Amino acid sequence: MQNSITNRLISILTEVEMEDMYNLLAIKLGKVQAAKSQEPGEVKELPELKLNLGAHCKRKRERLGLTVYAAAKSSGILQNQVKVIEEGQGYNIDALLKLTTSLGLNVVLAETID
């Protein structure tokens, strides 16, 4: 019985979710060292930040099982805008906020501590 439940659970998980689950399990088992968290005051360079935001949006879209077309339609932006956001290329804040809102992601601005 437990195997059938496990098999159903695994079949429901997306590839990204399984990768995240395996990474967390590896960290807990001591097979992989957890990445050091960044200091709150540390600001990433803009290109790196844009790449990270885009990758996060893409992972969330894939977890939701949405195509680029479906994500664009639900957020009210164009498909090519979704693609450039996910690739971390040139995009505007309006398009990013529309996409993140439709994906159920929050973009938070916080003051850095000097």
N, C-alpha and C positions, 0 to 999 in steps of 0.2 A: 504494500500500500504506500509506504513512504517513497519508494522509487518512482511510482507513477506520479505522485505529487511533485517530487523533485524534477522529473522530466517535464511536467506541465509548466512548472515555474521557469525552467531554463528555456523552454520553447517560447515563452512570453517575453523574456528579457531580450533587449536589443543587444547588438554586438558591443556597443559602447558601455552599456550598463554592466554586461558581463565582464568587460575589461576592468571597469572600476571596482567591481565586486572582487575579482581575483587579486587586484593590486592591494585592496584593503586587507584581504585575507593574508596575503604574503607579508604585509607589514606586521599584522598581528602575530603571525607565526615566526617573525624575525628573519624571514628569508630576504627581505628587502628593507633597506633603511628608509624611513619616512623622510620626505623632503622637508627642509627647514622652512618654516613659515617666514614670510617677509615682515620686517618691522613696519608698524602702521605708518610711520613718517616717511618711508621710502617711496619715492615716486618713480615709476617705470618710464623709460623713454617712450615717446609717443608711438613710434612704429611697433614696438613690442607690445604696448598696451592695446593697440588696435588689433594686432594679431591674436592676442589672448581673448579679447572681447568677441572677436569673430569666431574663434574656435569654440568658445563657450556657447555662443548662439547656435552654431552648427550641431554641437553635441545635444543640446536641448531639443532642437528641431528633430533630430534623428530619434531621440528617446520618445518623443511624442508620435513618431511614425509619420511625420509630415514630409511631403515633397517640397522642393523649393517653390513650386507653383502654389501649393496650398498655403505655405507660410506667407508668401507674398500676398495672396488673396485675403487671408485673414487679417493681415496687418495693414492692408491698404497701400502697399508700396509695390514697385515693379520687381519682377523676378531678378533682373540684373542687379538691382539694389541689394537683394538678399545675398546674391552671390558675392558681390564686392565686400559686403559686411563680413561674411563668413571667411573671406580670403584676407581680410585686414587691409584692404586697399582703400582708396579715397572714397569716403562717404560722409554724409552730414549727420549731425546729431538728431535731427528730426526723424530720419529714416531709421537710425539705430533705436531710438526710443519707441517708435511704432512697432518695430520688430520685437524688441524685448518685452514690451507690454503684451503683445499677442501671444508670445511664448510663455508668459507667466514668469518672466525674469524681472528683477528690480535692479535699476542702476542707482547707486547711492553715491552722493557726493559727501565727502567728510573732510573736515579740517585736519591738516597734518599737524602733528605736534613737533615744534622746533626744539 
